[in-house]
Every structure is written in structure tokens, then in C-alpha cells.
Amino acid sequence: MNSSYFDEIIEKRRSNRKFDPAIEVHNDVIKRSLERAILSPNSSNMQLWEFYWIKDANNKAKFVELCLGQSAAKTAKQLVVFVTRKDLWAQRAKWNYDLVKKSIEGEPNKLQKRGLDYYSKLMPLAYRSDIFGFFAFVRRCISFFGGLTKPFYRMGGKADQRVTVHKSCALAAQTFMLSIAAEGFESCPMEGFDSKRVKELLQLPSGAEINMIIAVGKATQEGIWGPRNRVPYEEVVFER
């Protein structure tokens, strides 16, 4: 794919808030786009995300209300909920550990040893939590003393963990939206929704969080609310 084609996709992708009711978005489009989203970069390959494709008509109707009646939700032909799953860290760390272990034939090499330690020691240190905040305190102490004399990764508490998993999930959501644009359709990422009721409807555990809900359909001119104004390049890009 040449860069000019990618430029076309970037220019084409707009948050459209009213989709064409006469044009369907076939399931294959969503499936391909979700498959591409799964390939997105994410922190330590932990993949602490889940994607809920809302196919049931009754659930879709409920989501219109949960999305506060937004036009994008009302007119969407497809809806996908992007969810963070920080609570699955132990399971995903073991999955990665097992992959590294499976690749070893005979004595592990330096890179393989590093991978085993990374997922068996560092990931538990980074993600383990307790009600008293002991592990967060340990992480902050390690970061403070480790960073006294050299650059050091600053680990903290639950807030830092939440930022990490939401960044990864948002990267997947962006891949999904670019894929939708490449397929000839448009999307609208929605943050205006009742997250508590969305979690209840999806029967998610307390450790899950809603990252965003994305509506998909065929664009209409009325769905574009104005020009895509951006702060000038010089005000947001700094060379050092």
C-alpha cells in the first residue's frame, strides 16, 4: 500500500453522526476490521481488551438509550463496544509465558530467559494489586530508588495501570475505525454513554471498563457537523 492511499483513508475518516438507513454494513466488514484491530500494538503484548460486537436487535435498541439517544447510535447499522480488562492480567501474562516456554528447545537463550522473567516476574509486579495498596507502594519505592541515578520506568498504582490498558484499547479502536474507512464506510467513536448500565447489559465483571462505543454505517452529508478544524501543526509539534 502506498502512502497516498493511506492519506486518502486518513482524509476520508470522519466521525459521522448520522448514517444512511438504506445501506447495510455486512458482517464481513466488521469481522475483518475486528481481526485487524486485534493486530494493534499494545503494552507488553498483554492484550488486556475485549471487543463486544452488538448483533442482537434487542440489545442494539437498548444501546441507543444507553448512548443517551445519540444520532450516531440511532442510525448505526453496527455497534462495537471496546472494553479494557485489566483484571485479566494474570491470565494474559501466563498465556505469553507459555508461548515463550513453548518456543524453547533445549536450554533457553538470553532473549527467551528475558521473556520468561518478563511475564513471570515483571508483569505480576506491574499489575498485582491489593486493597491496602501495598503493591502500589512497593512499585513506587522501586521506581523512586531505581530512578535516582538513571532513567527508570515509573510504576505506580491503579491509576497508572488504567492509563496503560486504556491506551492499548484505544489503539485497537483506532485501527478498527481506519479499517472501517478503508472498507468504504464510516464510524463514530462515542464517549457519551451510561458506562454502569453498559457493563450490566454486557454482564461484565467489576474489573472491566468501557473504553468507547463505536457506531458504524454508511456516511451521510448531514452526519458531518462541520469542517475538520485542527490546531496548527506549529502549535502541537515541537522539535527538540
ABEGO torsion letter per residue (X at the ends): XBAAAAAAAAAABBBBABBBAABBBBAAAAAAAAAAAAABBBBGGAGBBBBBBBABAAAAAAAAAAAGGBAAAAABABBBBBBBBAAAAAAAAAAAAAAAAAABBEBBBAAAAAAAAAAAAAAAAAABBBAAGAAAAAAAAAAAAAAAABBBBBBBBAAAAAAAAAAAAAAAAAAAAAAAAAAGBBBBBBABBBAAAAAAAAGBBAABBBABBBBBBBBBAAABAEBBBBBBAAAABBBX
